[in-house]
Amino acid sequence: MLALLTPLANEINGSVKPERVEHVFGRMSQMGADFCRAIGLKRAKQHNSLCNLTYNMDHYAFLMRVKILQNLESFILTGFQ
């Protein structure tokens, strides 16, 4: 039974295109968030929290830029109506 379902499952799974996935930890290591020289758990937690906040603000700015560009593109394509 499984041998009969496998080609069908492969056909269904093969037709789905994967979405772009953002690699959060790769981006955070580029920003230097993986380098922490804090002494004590409290300071290490503070460092991680500030790094997460910085990443979230950076990601939000990226999403707003994409949204603005999409709106501008649709405005240009409609012929400045």
N, C-alpha and C positions, 0 to 999 in steps of 0.2 A: 504493500500500500504506500509506504514511504517513497519507494522508487518512482511511483506514478505521480506523486505530488511534487517531487523535487524540481522537475523541469518547469512546472507551472509557477512555483515559488520563485525560481530563478528569473523567469520572465517578468513577473510582477516586480521583484526587487531591482532588476536591471533597468526597468523603465523609470524608476524614481531617481531624479537627479539630486545629488547631495547639496545641501546649502553650505554657504561659506561659514566656517566656524572660527570664531576669534579665540586665539590661544591666550587666555588671561595670564597664565603664569609666565609664558614667554615674554609678553609685553611688560609685565611687572619686573622681570629680571633685567630687561633692557633699561628700565628706569632706575635700576639699582636697588630694588626693594628686597632682593635676596641677600643683601650684605648688611648684616646687623651686628654692631659691636657693643651693644648695650650690656651693662652689668646689672643683673636683676630681672626678675620676671615682669615687674611693673613697667620698667622702661622698655623691655622688649615688646610687651603688649602695646605700649604707646607707639612705638616705631611701626609695628604692623598696622595699627589703626590709621596712622597718618599716611602710610603707603597705600592702604586701601582707599582712603578718602581721595588721595591724589589720583589714583587710577580711575576712580568713579567720575571725578570731575573731567579728566582727560577723555574718557569714553563718552560722557555726555556732550562735550564740545564737538567730538567727532560726529556723533549722531545729529547734532544740530547743523553742522556743516553739510552733511549729506542731505538733510531735509531741505535746507536753503537751496542747494544746488538742484535738487529735483524740482522744487517750486519754480526756480528760475528757468530751468529747461522747459517745463510745461508752459510757462508764460511766453517764452520765445517761440515755441512751436505753434501756439495758438494765434500768432500774428499780432501781438500787442493790442488786443481788443480791450 
